[in-house]
Amino acid sequence: MTRKEFVHFFLKNKKVIFAICVYAGLIILALVGPYLSPYKDPLAFVGPGYQPPSKEHWLGTNTFGQDIFTQLVYGLRSSLFVGVLGGTLATVIGLLIGFVAGYKGGWFDELLMMFTNILMVIPTLALLIIIAAYLPYRGVFIESIIIGLTAWPWTARAVRAQTLSLKTREFVDLARITARKPMKIIFGEIMPNMMSYVFMVFILQFGGAILAATGLDFIGLGPTRGISLGIMMQQATLWNAIQLGMWWWAITPGAVITLMVATLYVMNAGLDEVFNPKLREM
């Protein structure tokens, strides 16, 4: 597919455009939202608790008199940061190991795949819980690194399988004849033919990182300082927001997380249609 054809089908796909618009709105809200709120500290006491949405508090207040809108925009920042950093790290590690293992083959491939398989059979959530529990300080950055370092195995295996197929093609053999270095062949010949897969892998890792961070936050192993969407859900559950009728506290963070993850899968389906001629909407 040429660049012109890609742009044409990309802009024509309604799912991709919808997902981009949603995420553009979320990013703008995360960047601009803290400046729209009169309260600069998401954990500060700003008024009476149990207040429903109003002109003073757009999304109401929680039990502690903290502004929900302020917490939401700062929590959205945290979730997007975890998705970008954790998803990117997991994607890069998975791509590097998958490309090198598939191209090199032999004992090098077996060694890397043995390490990958060991990590795959270990329950990821359990590993994250153990690592996070032993850290004296956990910030959003540390949480992102932990998630990125544990989420790459399935990417490595999938990329390795694709590389094993592509390395036998004629254009790769021609590159070998010209005495090009292995890394130049991998990133100059093999990877460009897998760009559609790389895009989709990153989208899945992005969404997976957000869900992993939410899970850690919800069980109390998230950042020790600050706020996140997962921490908001945890606090709403601990303090019986639903039973007390405080729907604005319980539903809002969960709805935003659902929107973020669902939109990523819509984008993934749209990109699949863009790259795969058999799935394109005519």
Residue, then its C-alpha position, 0 to 999 in steps of 0.5 A: m500500500t502506498r502512502k497516498e492510498f493509506v491516507h485515503f483509506f485512513l481518512k475514509n474510515k469512520k471508526v478511525i476518525f471517531a476514535i481520533c476525535v474522542y482521544a483528541g477531546l480526552i487529551i485536550l481535557a487532560l491538558v486544559g482541564p486543570y486550568l479550567s478548575p478553580y481548585k489546583d489541588p485534587l486532594a484539597f478540601v474545597g467545600p461540603g461533602y456529598q454535593p451533587p453536580s452544580k455550578e460551583h462543582w461541575l461533577g460534585t464533591n466526594t465524602f471528603g469535600q474534594d472536587i470530583f472534576t478536578q480529580l477527574v482531569y488530573g486522574l485522566r492525565s495519569s491514565l494517559f501518561v501510563g498508557v503512553l509510557g507503559g504501552t510504548l515500553a512494552t511495545v519497544i521491548g516486545l518488538l526488539i526481542g521478537f525481531v532479533a529472535g525471529y531473524k537470528g534463529g538458532w540457540f539465540d532464538e531458543l534462549l529469548m523465547m525460553f525467557t519470554n515463555i517463563l514470563m508468559v506463564i507467570p500471572t501478570l497481575a500477581l507479578l505486578i502486585i508483588i513488585a508494587a508491594y515491595l516498593p516504598y514509593r510508587g509514582v505514576f512513572i514507576e507504575s508505568i515502568i513496572i507495567g511496561l517491563t511485564a507486558w511485552p511477552w505476547t508482543a515478542r512471540a507474535v512479532r517473532a512469528q511474523t519475522l520468521s515468515l518475512k525473513t525468507r522473502e526475496f527482498v531480505d535475501l537481496a539485502r543479505i547479499t549486499a552485506r547489510k548489517p542484521m539490524k539494518i535489515i530488520f529495521g530497514e526491510i522487515m519492520p516496514n512490512m509489518m507497520s500495520y501490525v506494529f500500530m495495532v500492537f501499540i494500541l493494544q499495549f496502550g489500552g492494556a497499560i491503562l487497565a493494568a494501572t487501574g487494577l493496581d490502583f483499585i486494590g491499593l497498589g497504585p501511586t502513593r501520592g497524587i490521584s488517578l482514575g483507579i484511585m477515584m474508583q477505589q475510594a468511591t468503593l471503599w466509602n460506599a458511594i453507590q449505597l449513599g447515592m453519590w453516583w457522580w463519584a462512582i460512575t464518572p471515573g469508570a465511565v471515562i476508563t471504559l470510554m478510553v479502552a473501548t475507543l482504542y478497540v474501535m480504533n484497532a478495528g478501524l486500522d485493521e480495515v484500513f490495512n486489510p483490503k478484504l475488510r475495507e468498507m466500500 
